[in-house]
């Protein structure tokens, strides 16, 4: 017989393994999301205060005159349903029409974990990842787990064109 101990070698606890796998997956997801959203963050941060976009009224607020000078056309006013909206993934924005003729824009990046918002209905913007809900009028949180509002983005309405400022 041998004099080796018959005690098993301790393995990592199940919690440790699950936490490590979850952390690695989260790191991959955030890295993938983070690289695409840097441009939308700069667009959103250039909006000044949320009041600029949320006071947009019918013509895009303070930037209505600037809309004639430039900006990228992202939609026609007829593309945005009243009480709903549309996500423009490549621009990183969601445009809504909370009331007839009033257009608002926000970052399409959910403030909870950075997922792209998808659904817009009944003046509510919904994130599919954890079901956070935001107001289509001002981007405020209507239902968590998100605790911060969607960042406002500058748009202008020039005739029937909606432009990203």
Phi, psi and omega in degrees: 000159179262162180261015179291149178285145179264015179280133179290153177283130182293135177257162178299146178295152181303319178301319181297316180294313180298317179296320180294317179295317179297318179296318179296317179296319178296319179298319178295315181296316181292325177295317180295317180288321186298322184290329181279338189261001181296322180291324179289329177295320181290326176296316182292320183288339178280358183282359181076241177260163177298339182295329182300309181282324184283344174265015186304334179054227185267344186238012179094011173073225187296343184259014183300318179290324180293337180299329179288336184276335182173195183112159180265122177290123179249342181196166168264152180301329180288346179282343186253109182289146176296133182081000181227209180178191181212138178268131176249089188300318184292335177265349179072029180228158171238131179249133181236163173230082184297324174225161184306123176082001179251122183242134180233156177221144181218162172299141178273005181269115178299138182281355179282298181222015173085008177292157176279130176293154184232300188271138174226113179207146179052042179061028177232129176261129185242137173265128183285343185290310183226014175067028171295147180231141183231151177289133177284349180275315184226003178079002182291157181286126175259331180206132180282179032275349177299145179241347181249146179289163172292140180289137179289147176236150181273127171228162173229152176247119181238099185068240178255013180256138174255124184244140173275118185283000000 
